[in-house]
Amino acid sequence: MAKPSLLLVDDDKNTLDGLVRILQCEGYPVSGVLSGYDALKLLFKKKFDVMITDLNMPGMDGLTLIHEVRKGKEPIAIVIVTANSSVKTSVNGEGNWECDYFLKKPVNIRELKAILEKLCIC
């Protein structure tokens, strides 16, 4: 079974580079960008199965990015990574902001891999 292609979005370069490296070693096709604007540009050029995004980013925050991505016609699973666990209720309370999974920072790689395996089955 092919692993889903991933787009990682995080303004923290160290976090982004670390996750990209780990996921590539696990065999996932991964692209990483440092902003919501860069994510949208890349999404216009390439199809991804899953977007993993931070919420708190300068410029375009994660919620705005999700809203823009959901406007598109291409299906994509979205995983939010956040240090604020109370965000889950407010995000999924808004129909336009729905995401598939939440992960709390710092990211637990085993938990992330379990989520990606579930997404691969769908």
C-alpha positions, 0 to 999 in steps of 0.5 A, a space after each residue: 500500500 502506497 504511503 500518502 504524500 505529505 505537506 508539512 507547514 510550520 514556521 519553526 525551521 528546526 521543527 519542520 526540518 526534523 519532521 521532514 527528515 523523520 517522515 522521509 526515513 519512514 518512506 513518506 513522500 514529504 514536502 515542507 514549507 515555512 508559511 501558509 502562503 508557501 503551502 498554498 503556492 505548492 498546493 496549486 502545483 502539486 497534489 498532496 494526500 495529507 497536510 500537517 499544519 501548525 496553527 500559530 504562524 506569522 502572516 497566514 495562520 493555520 486556520 486561514 490556511 485550512 479555510 483556503 485549502 477547504 475552498 479547493 476541489 481537491 480532497 486532502 486530509 488535514 492534521 493540526 499541530 498545536 501547543 494549545 489543546 483547547 483549540 480543538 473544540 473551537 476549530 471543529 465547531 466551525 464548519 469551514 475549519 474542520 480538520 481530520 486530526 489534532 496533535 499536541 506539540 511537541 509531536 509524538 512521532 508514534 502518534 503521528 505515524 498511527 494517524 497517517 496509517 489510519 489515513 492511508 486505509 481510508 
